Amino acid sequence: MATPGPQKIHRYGSAFKLQAVQMSQQSGVRIKDVAATLAIHPFMLSKWRKQVRDGELVGLPAPVDTQAVVELQRLCAMEQQFKRLQQEHELLKKAIRFAFDPKPKSFALSEQTGTPILCN
């Protein structure tokens, strides 16, 4: 078991924060993907976005790495496709179970004896 100790606090420069905010504002990019790429918590990135909106965080950001933005957009698209394929797979499994499950047998009573007889 790890003993509790002082936590390391990361201090990020304003250029890094502004670049992260700028990356998160690209179309087709989610905050959580940018945060994961930069190894920061999504809440921290949301906080920085709010600081930029409120004018508390200002400056010139470093140029955005377009390759990273493209990769984030590709990741987002692949996650959506994966989710859709998982749903389709589950639906197909249910359809196969439904199609190949034995049909429930029904019983009818014999008019003469009153005993059940199996109907197909």
Buried (B, 14 or more C-beta within 10 A) or exposed (E): EEEEEEEEEEEEEBEBBBBBBBBBEBEEBBBBBBBBBBEBEBEBBBEBBEBBEEEEBEEEBEEBEEEBBEBBBEBBEEEEEEEEEEEEEEEEEEEEEEEEEEEEEEEEEEEEEEEEEEEE
